[in-house]
């Protein structure tokens, strides 16, 4: 076409837009070139991100070139999930926001319950524009058996092989916390005292994350029905809670079947 491209011809043959006025045809072709260039950069970013991500469970944040959070998600396999975000087949229907993704960060988790909580915590903190914002979960909007509407400590695996995660959920205000503790019991004195303050201290609201306990109760009502848990009301003191946790953590059946310590 020589030095002066025939924009009307390009618009017709490449974009399928026929009889466009010359100036409109020029703009359409220019936009198409920008989009294609963006696609190549997006694919390079995806290759780089997926290569660095571990093939392990976790939660992740996609960010743009300026570091702004775009999307928060969770995955059983971080590498596979992030590679899927940047799959070539997704480009034609990709939301514009996802096309700006250039960076990612992640955090490994040891269980589905931890992933659910960490994801919700990050969404609440970062308010990423590409997540569907559902607000703080509420007990009143969830069909939970009355027996599960009670304070609880759930024991789930940790990313550290010698430890577990103690997930505490409180009916009051939907308070929650998660505490990693070693199965040897070396940390239990401090951690049992912290859990006791979380459930019973007059200042217990200071020991709570923002209203995510309904996620814990919903998980226990469904996929987490077989999870090991303790009723903190059964332990009259931090010392008794520590004793019960020590017995539970020493049991080799932990995570193989649900355990109840009385």
HELIX and SHEET records of a PDB file:
HELIX    1   1 UNK A    7  UNK A   13  1                                   7    
HELIX    2   2 UNK A   22  UNK A   52  1                                  31    
HELIX    3   3 UNK A   78  UNK A   85  1                                   8    
HELIX    4   4 UNK A   88  UNK A   93  5                                   6    
HELIX    5   5 UNK A   96  UNK A   99  1                                   4    
HELIX    6   6 UNK A  112  UNK A  126  1                                  15    
HELIX    7   7 UNK A  139  UNK A  141  5                                   3    
HELIX    8   8 UNK A  146  UNK A  148  5                                   3    
HELIX    9   9 UNK A  172  UNK A  174  5                                   3    
HELIX   10  10 UNK A  188  UNK A  200  1                                  13    
HELIX   11  11 UNK A  204  UNK A  207  5                                   4    
HELIX   12  12 UNK A  213  UNK A  221  1                                   9    
HELIX   13  13 UNK A  232  UNK A  234  5                                   3    
HELIX   14  14 UNK A  238  UNK A  249  1                                  12    
SHEET    1   A 3 UNK A  69  UNK A  75  0                                        
SHEET    2   A 3 UNK A  58  UNK A  63 -1                                        
SHEET    3   A 3 UNK A 103  UNK A 108 -1                                        
SHEET    1   B 4 UNK A 176  UNK A 182  0                                        
SHEET    2   B 4 UNK A 163  UNK A 169 -1                                        
SHEET    3   B 4 UNK A 152  UNK A 157 -1                                        
SHEET    4   B 4 UNK A 228  UNK A 230 -1                                        
END                                                                             
